Amino acid sequence: MNKKQIAASFLKLASSGKVREAYDKYIHSDFKNHLVFIKGDRESFLKAMEENARQFPDKTYETLHALEDGDLVAVHGKVELGPKVFGVIHIFRFKGDKIIESWEASQEELKDSPNENGLF
C-alpha cells in the first residue's frame, strides 16, 4: 500500500467504528495530533475517536481526493453524521508506513449555500 491508500484505509476503518484496529494497523507509537479541543498525544486522540464512534454509530466516510508529497498525505473526504454532512481535510505526516502526525479541518455542508459548486 502507498501512503495515500494507508491514509484512506485508516480513515475508513476508524470511521466505521473500528478505531482500535485502525490504530493498531496504521498509527505510529509516537503519534501526535493538532486538534485544539483535545490533548495532542496518541492516547487522547484514540479516546476522542472512540467516543465519536459511540456517539455516531451510523457515521459514514468517503475519500474523495488524496494527494501525496514525500512523507505528507492530504485527504479530502465526506463525512455523514445523520442529517449533517461535512467536508473534511486530513493532513497526515508519515514515518515509514505509519501515521505519526495529523491535522484536520472541516466544514459543514449548507443546504442553502449560495455557492452553485457545492461543498463537493
C-alpha positions as a LaTeX table, in Angstrom:
\begin{tabular}{lrrr}
\hline
Residue & $x$ (\AA) & $y$ (\AA) & $z$ (\AA) \\
\hline
Met1 & 0.00 & 0.00 & 0.00 \\
Asn2 & 1.19 & 3.52 & $-0.72$ \\
Lys3 & 0.75 & 6.32 & 1.82 \\
Lys4 & $-2.46$ & 7.61 & 0.17 \\
Gln5 & $-4.01$ & 4.15 & 0.43 \\
Ile6 & $-2.89$ & 3.79 & 4.06 \\
Ala7 & $-4.41$ & 7.18 & 4.96 \\
Ala8 & $-7.71$ & 6.37 & 3.20 \\
Ser9 & $-7.83$ & 2.91 & 4.78 \\
Phe10 & $-7.18$ & 4.37 & 8.25 \\
Leu11 & $-9.99$ & 6.92 & 7.86 \\
Lys12 & $-12.47$ & 4.36 & 6.52 \\
Leu13 & $-11.69$ & 1.81 & 9.22 \\
Ala14 & $-11.72$ & 4.32 & 12.10 \\
Ser15 & $-14.93$ & 5.96 & 10.82 \\
Ser16 & $-16.67$ & 2.58 & 10.68 \\
Gly17 & $-16.15$ & 2.24 & 14.45 \\
Lys18 & $-13.06$ & 0.01 & 14.30 \\
Val19 & $-10.87$ & 2.64 & 15.92 \\
Arg20 & $-8.50$ & 0.34 & 17.82 \\
Glu21 & $-7.97$ & $-1.85$ & 14.77 \\
Ala22 & $-7.20$ & 1.25 & 12.69 \\
Tyr23 & $-4.75$ & 2.45 & 15.35 \\
Asp24 & $-3.00$ & $-0.91$ & 15.62 \\
Lys25 & $-2.53$ & $-1.09$ & 11.85 \\
Tyr26 & $-1.73$ & 2.49 & 10.90 \\
Ile27 & $-0.79$ & 4.79 & 13.81 \\
His28 & 2.83 & 5.20 & 14.94 \\
Ser29 & 3.58 & 4.77 & 18.66 \\
Asp30 & 4.94 & 8.36 & 18.77 \\
Phe31 & 1.84 & 9.83 & 17.07 \\
Lys32 & 0.75 & 13.39 & 17.86 \\
Asn33 & $-2.26$ & 15.41 & 16.71 \\
His34 & $-3.08$ & 19.09 & 16.35 \\
Leu35 & $-6.79$ & 19.16 & 17.22 \\
Val36 & $-7.29$ & 22.13 & 19.52 \\
Phe37 & $-10.04$ & 20.60 & 21.69 \\
Ile38 & $-8.08$ & 17.57 & 22.94 \\
Lys39 & $-4.56$ & 16.88 & 24.20 \\
Gly40 & $-2.01$ & 16.27 & 21.46 \\
Asp41 & $-0.94$ & 12.75 & 22.40 \\
Arg42 & $-1.79$ & 9.40 & 20.81 \\
Glu43 & $-3.99$ & 8.10 & 23.65 \\
Ser44 & $-6.14$ & 11.26 & 23.88 \\
Phe45 & $-6.79$ & 11.14 & 20.13 \\
Leu46 & $-7.69$ & 7.45 & 20.34 \\
Lys47 & $-10.16$ & 8.07 & 23.18 \\
Ala48 & $-11.73$ & 11.01 & 21.29 \\
Met49 & $-12.16$ & 8.86 & 18.17 \\
Glu50 & $-13.69$ & 6.02 & 20.20 \\
Glu51 & $-16.13$ & 8.45 & 21.84 \\
Asn52 & $-17.06$ & 9.84 & 18.42 \\
Ala53 & $-17.72$ & 6.28 & 17.18 \\
Arg54 & $-20.02$ & 5.64 & 20.16 \\
Gln55 & $-21.81$ & 8.93 & 19.65 \\
Phe56 & $-22.29$ & 8.40 & 15.89 \\
Pro57 & $-22.55$ & 4.63 & 15.28 \\
Asp58 & $-24.03$ & 5.15 & 11.80 \\
Lys59 & $-21.35$ & 7.59 & 10.63 \\
Thr60 & $-20.19$ & 7.13 & 7.05 \\
Tyr61 & $-16.93$ & 8.27 & 5.46 \\
Glu62 & $-15.91$ & 8.53 & 1.82 \\
Thr63 & $-12.49$ & 9.56 & 0.49 \\
Leu64 & $-12.91$ & 11.94 & $-2.44$ \\
His65 & $-9.32$ & 13.05 & $-3.17$ \\
Ala66 & $-5.88$ & 12.18 & $-1.86$ \\
Leu67 & $-2.55$ & 13.86 & $-2.54$ \\
Glu68 & 0.89 & 12.60 & $-1.56$ \\
Asp69 & 4.07 & 14.65 & $-1.27$ \\
Gly70 & 7.01 & 12.89 & 0.34 \\
Asp71 & 6.01 & 12.00 & 3.90 \\
Leu72 & 2.79 & 14.07 & 3.76 \\
Val73 & $-0.65$ & 12.96 & 2.59 \\
Ala74 & $-3.73$ & 15.18 & 2.32 \\
Val75 & $-7.15$ & 13.54 & 2.12 \\
His76 & $-10.39$ & 15.34 & 1.22 \\
Gly77 & $-13.38$ & 13.34 & 2.40 \\
Lys78 & $-17.11$ & 13.40 & 3.01 \\
Val79 & $-18.47$ & 12.54 & 6.46 \\
Glu80 & $-22.16$ & 11.95 & 7.13 \\
Leu81 & $-23.38$ & 12.15 & 10.73 \\
Gly82 & $-27.09$ & 11.51 & 10.37 \\
Pro83 & $-28.60$ & 14.54 & 8.63 \\
Lys84 & $-25.36$ & 16.55 & 8.88 \\
Val85 & $-22.75$ & 16.32 & 6.12 \\
Phe86 & $-19.19$ & 17.62 & 6.41 \\
Gly87 & $-16.29$ & 18.13 & 4.07 \\
Val88 & $-13.13$ & 17.16 & 5.95 \\
Ile89 & $-9.49$ & 17.58 & 5.05 \\
His90 & $-6.96$ & 15.48 & 6.92 \\
Ile91 & $-3.24$ & 16.02 & 6.58 \\
Phe92 & $-1.06$ & 13.17 & 7.76 \\
Arg93 & 2.70 & 13.02 & 8.19 \\
Phe94 & 4.20 & 9.55 & 7.92 \\
Lys95 & 7.22 & 7.89 & 9.43 \\
Gly96 & 7.78 & 4.80 & 7.32 \\
Asp97 & 4.38 & 3.26 & 6.70 \\
Lys98 & 2.75 & 4.63 & 9.89 \\
Ile99 & 0.94 & 7.91 & 10.53 \\
Ile100 & 2.95 & 9.89 & 13.08 \\
Glu101 & 1.22 & 13.30 & 12.97 \\
Ser102 & $-2.17$ & 14.67 & 11.89 \\
Trp103 & $-4.07$ & 17.90 & 11.25 \\
Glu104 & $-7.75$ & 18.29 & 10.41 \\
Ala105 & $-10.08$ & 20.96 & 9.03 \\
Ser106 & $-13.81$ & 20.51 & 8.44 \\
Gln107 & $-16.78$ & 22.43 & 7.13 \\
Glu108 & $-20.47$ & 21.59 & 7.40 \\
Glu109 & $-22.45$ & 21.42 & 4.18 \\
Leu110 & $-25.06$ & 24.20 & 3.92 \\
Lys111 & $-28.35$ & 23.24 & 2.29 \\
Asp112 & $-28.97$ & 26.85 & 1.22 \\
Ser113 & $-25.41$ & 27.74 & 0.20 \\
Pro114 & $-25.12$ & 30.48 & $-2.40$ \\
Asn115 & $-22.20$ & 28.59 & $-3.97$ \\
Glu116 & $-23.50$ & 26.70 & $-7.00$ \\
Asn117 & $-20.44$ & 24.38 & $-6.92$ \\
Gly118 & $-21.37$ & 22.95 & $-3.52$ \\
Leu119 & $-19.02$ & 21.54 & $-0.93$ \\
Phe120 & $-18.07$ & 18.54 & $-3.05$ \\
\hline
\end{tabular}
